[in-house]
């Protein structure tokens, strides 16, 4: 009679880890598994697999934030150029005004200059 065979270990598909999850994370995993109709183990695997994507997303978010700053600075420069053009136009009108048109031209110049000062004040607060 042949000796009894030894049990072969069952091949595993991956490494087995035992972890303790905080209560809030465990509840989130359980809820997600229930909604998806999947085992909690699969939900945990999917969550862990998404971590590299989260790191790439964080880098993208940082780059987008930097671009927002660049675009805001560029927009501020464009606004300042527009205000400068309006101011020069108002100066030309004042220099060319005669008689009763002079007070209106001066008021237009004051409005243009006030716009520039307001823009400078808001721009200096953001720095």
Secondary structure, DSSP 4 states (H G I P E B T S, - for coil): -PPPPPPPPPPPSS--------HHHHHHHHHHHHHHT--HHHHHHHHHHTHHHHHHHHHHHHHHHHHHHHHHHHHHHHHHHHHHHHHHHHHHHHHH--TTHHHHHHHHHHHHHHHHHHHHHHHHHH-
